[in-house]
Amino acid sequence: MERSFERDFRALGEIFDFTGRFAAAHRIEESLGHSINLVVEELFTNMVKYNTGAGHPIRIRMDVDNERLRIELVDEDVDRWDPAEAPKVRVDQLIEERRAGGLGLYLVRSIVDELKYEYENRQMKVTVIKKLER
């Protein structure tokens, strides 16, 4: 399944409808469906917030192959920004001692099995893989 969404936080409702239909079609259990929403929301909102030069919709593609869920977000005509290079969050520190930011990507990394970033010709593609246990 693939669909493009306006680069606006207000698109999250439509995105959750999209991921919900995908989860239902592939009989993905509800708890994993919530995790999918968190991953897609974090990656989408980071693209909206941090991808400079962008004006195009963000494309989200989801599929299941060989018991692996693959989610891909593509943003066109953007400057380079690699979420995989974001500093790791020190969860062992008190909140008051941590620098702001990065917790969402920490959660994404803790949910998925792979996080891959590609950038070429001003196109950013972030792909996450989650092994399905059925």
N, C-alpha and C positions, 0 to 999 in steps of 0.2 A: 504494500500500500504506500502511496506517495501523495503528498499534498503540499501546497505552498501556503504560507500564512504571512499576513502583513506584519512587519517588524514593529509591533506595538504590544505592550503588556496586556492590553485588552483582548488580544487574540488567544490568551491562555484557555478561556472557556471552550473555544472551538478546537484547540489543540487537545484538550482533555477528552472531548467528544470523539475526536479522531483516534486517540490512543485507546479509548474505551471500546470503540468498534473493532479495532485491531485485536485487542485482548479477547474480546468475545468470540470473534471469528476463529481465533487460534486456541481457544479454550485455555487461556492463561489464567491461573488462579488469581483470586482477588488481591492477595497480599503482594504478589509480584506486580500486579497492575498498578498498585499504589507506588511501588518502587519505580516503575517505568515512568509514571507521571512526575515523580520527583526528579529523575534524571533528565527527562526532556525539558521540564520547566527550568531547571538550573542552566542547562546548556543554551536554551533559547533566550532566557533573560540575560545571560552573559553576552550573547551575540548582540542583542538589542542595546545593551548598556555600553559595551566596549568596542564594538567593531566600527571604527571610524571610516567615513567615506561611503557608508552603505546607504542604499536607498531602495534596493530591491526586496521583494518578499524572501523569507527564509523557507527553504524546502526541507521537509521532514520525510524520510523514507524509512519504513519498517518492514522487516521480513523475518521469517523463521526458516532455517535450513539446518538439517542435521542436528536438531535439538539445540540450536544456538539462535538466540534472538539478536538481531542486528538492527541498530538504530543509527541513522545517519542524518546529520543536519548540515545543510549546505547554505552558505551565505556568499553572495556574488558582489564583486566590485568593492572589496574591503581591503583595508590595510592589514598587515600581518599582526596577529595576536594569537599566541599559542597557549591555550588553557592548560596543557600538560606541563608547561614551564612555570605555572603559577607556584609561588612558594608553598611548601607543605605547611599545614596548620599544626601548631604545637598543642594538641589536645591534652597533653600532660601538664600544661600550665593553667593557672587560674585565668578566668576570663579577663580580669583586669590587667593581666600581664601580657596578653596576646595582642598582636596587631590586628586591626580590623580587616575583614575580608578573607576569602579562601575557604570558609567552612562548607559552602555549597559544593565546591569541587572536591573537597575531602569526602563528603557524603557520596558523591557520584563515584569516586574511586573505590569507596568501600562497598558499593552495591554491584558494580560491573566487574567482569573478569578482564576486560581489555578496554583501553581508551587510546584512540589513535587520532592524530591530527595531521592533516595534509593542507598545504598551501601552494597554489600555483596559479599564475595569471590572474592574480587578485581574487581568486576563489578560495574560500576557507571551507574545509570539510572536516567535521568531527564525527568519528564513528565509535560507537561503544558496542561491545559484545557481552552478552550474558548467557551463560550455559543454563539450559532449562533442565530441571529435574522433574521428570514425569513418572 
